[in-house]
Structures are given as C-alpha cells and as structure tokens.
Amino acid sequence: MDERISKLAHEVLRLAHDGILINMRFLDVALSKLRLEERVNTGAFVYDGATLYYDPVLLLTRYKEEPHYAVRLYLHTLLHCIFYHGYQTDKLERDYWDLASDIAVENTILSMNLYLAALPSDELLRNRLDIIKKQAGGLSAEKLYRHFRIEPPSDKAVHEWNKLCHYDEHIYWDRKEELELSQEEWRKVSERIRADLKSFSKDKNNSESIEENLKEALREKYDYTDFLRRFMVMGEDLQVSDDEFDYIYYTFGLSHYGNMPLVEPLEYKDTNKIKDFVIAIDTSASCRGELVHAFLNKTYQIMQESENFFNKINVHIIQCDNEVQSDTKITCRDEFDKFLTNGKLRGFGSTDFRPVFEYVDKLQSDGEFDKLKGLIYFTDGYGIYPERMPEYDTAFVFINEDGEAPAVPAWAIKIVVEEL
C-alpha cells in the first residue's frame, strides 16, 4: 500500500510538472532545477530554497479534494525559487516576509490565468489582493513586506491570508550557508526567464506580475552600512597609532635608561572618519516620516561607531521639498542626539532637488567646509535634478525603486538599499 501511495503521489506531481511546462514554456529551465523529494509522515510540504519535500499521503488527500491543487503547489514553490524568496532572510522579520512572499507568489499565479492551477477560493483571493495592492503600492514581496513593517496585519488578517496563500513551509529558509550555493544558480534561471518572457508571453497582462517580482529579485541590493563607509575621508585622530609603534624599543629604553624610552609613540594616526558631510532629506508629501526617521537613525548608528566618528564633526542635515526648509549643523554626538529626539520634519510640498545643491555650493564658497566629502540625498526620486555636476560626490538613496520616477543623473550614484 505504501509503495502504491508513493507511486501515485509521484505521478500526480509529474502530471503537474508536464501541465505547467506545456502551458508555460518559459518555465522549462526552472522546472528542471526544482528538486522533488518524498518525506513520509510529515503532514506538510516543505521548501528549503532548492527542494520541495512532500508528504505523499497529504498530497493525494489534497489532490482528491481539488485536482488542481498539485499544480498550484508546484507553481507556488517554483515561483519562490525563481524570485529566490528563501535567501538572505536573516535580516528580515520572518513572519512578515513569509506572509509577503506567499501573497506575492499567489498574485503571480492568478495573473497567469492558468486553468490547471485555478481553485474555488481564487475569487475571494482576487478581491483581497485588489485591496492590499492599493495599500502597499504593489504586490511584489518586497513592497508587501515594507507595508507590513509599517502597518502590521492583525492576527485575524494573517490567519485569513494563510488560508488563501500558504502552501509550503519555510522552516529551512534560515540555513544561509546551504542556500548560498544555489542562489547564484537560481539567479541565472531568473535572468533566463526574464528574457524568455518577451518571446513566450502572448498576453502582456499575464506576465506583468512575474516581471515585477523578477525586477525586485534581480535588482542589485546594497548594504547601507557599507555604502556610507565609502563616503569617509582620511583625517587625523589624536590617539596612539598601534600599527606604527614598536613597544620593544619603548620598554627597552624604560628598563635600561630609567625614564627614557628609545622611541616615543606617535600621537595621532590616520583613520577613516566622516568630517564634512551633508545629509539632505526629501520632505515632500510623498516621503513618509517613518522612513525618514529610520534613515536618520540608521545613518547615526553607523556614524557613531568609534572608528567612523570624529571627536569634532561638521555634518549639515538639510530638509527640503521644493525649497530649503531647514539646515541643522551637527558638530558632536550630543547635537545629533538632540536632533533625533527633538527635530521636526518641515516641508511636505512638491520636490525639487536643485535648491539643496545651490545652498551647499554657497556654504562651500563661504568656507563652511574644510573638505566636503559628499552629499547623501534620501528621497523617493520624484523631483527635478540639477543639470550641472557638483564638485563633491553625490548619492541619491532610495528605499524603494520605482520605474516611473525620473532617471538619476549620470554623475550621481543611485543606491537602492535594503530595509534600514
């Protein structure tokens, strides 16, 4: 009986595989990459980033209840792989990410209009997706995750979403070392699918969701900590340079010649420190206060690390919508602490980046900066950029990339960071 159950479950998945392949040729490589492995008596379907482990009894039970269930399960897990939702989850709030990725995958499946994967609950799911799309601004896993971070769903909402969207368990997504080897393989698959969509997709609307998710998955992401450190300058810090100080000669002199060391320690060393720096904040109506505060707090946390913070600094925090609203000069930790505690956002009009650059240029000409290393502009990207390249490095930092926003000038660095 057990062998018969195993064979039947294998046949059900084979039919699901063939049905997907016939109807969606652009998924051929992905289908060949996803491994299937039987695990009896688990009572679950588990996806670890490369393999779908299935309980044959549970699969046949669900298949008997709804013949399209196997295709739906297969597609659900396959899209997790293509969008590599199981990778780099250690930095995320897992409950929100698991929910967001399941919803994103199910939305993509619905957009495919594949009869073989249709379920009776799809109409209810479509209605719920229409509502949350307006709230989150999109239905990719990344956008949904950001939405849940800002507006956490209730326990009831989570339960309802799981009933509609949850198919496979994600308990192995934390195995970072084991997943890293397969991540690059799936990235190549995703890039292939992205190219094949143009050839195989007959209906643009049917491929819109998968293209949106692929765009998010394939987008280069940056660690904001590493990025900010690139803006550091060389400066003198009054402390012993251990790298250049020879303690042998120093102690030898003290022991043989009384209080006379043979070499004196250097009183300073060159370290990478942030000295003259500008942080510009887009305070237009489209930039929410929560994201601005998160950006400022993250920037402060990085800057105040002992090796990245001058005893005396010169940082200007400029708020601007279509004009400069305020300029707060920070010269020490206490002033930064005070600004984070008591500072208020000003503006909320339309966005124009040019006034900030004009203002900073004037500060430079007035001798406000000794050596201005750079300017970081936190924004959603909807604004008027300067035409002229400034004398200092400039980076525009985005939390979310929007293809409709104006292009960043060639002379500026565009950074789309992961969650702050």
Secondary structure, DSSP 8 states (H G I E B T S, - for coil): -HHHHHHHHHHHHHHHHHHHHHH-GGGHHHHHH-EEEE-TT--SEEE-SSEEEE-HHHHHHHHHH-TTHHHHHHHHHHHHHHTTTTSSGGGS-HHHHHHHHHHHHHHHHHHHT-GGG--TTHHHHHHHHHHHHHHHTS-SHHHHHHHHHHS---HHHHHHHHHHH--SB-TTTT-HHHHHHHHHHHHHHHHHHHHHHHHH-S-HHHHHHHHHHHHHHHS--B-HHHHHHTT-EEEEESS--GGG--HHHHHHHHHHSSS--SS---S-EEEEEEEEEEEEEE-STTS-HHHHHHHHHHHHHHHTSGGGEEEEEEEEEEEESSSEEEEEEE-SHHHHHHHHHH------S--BSHHHHHHHHHHHHTT--SSEEEEEEE--S-SB--SS--SSEEEEEESS--TTS----TTSEEEEB---
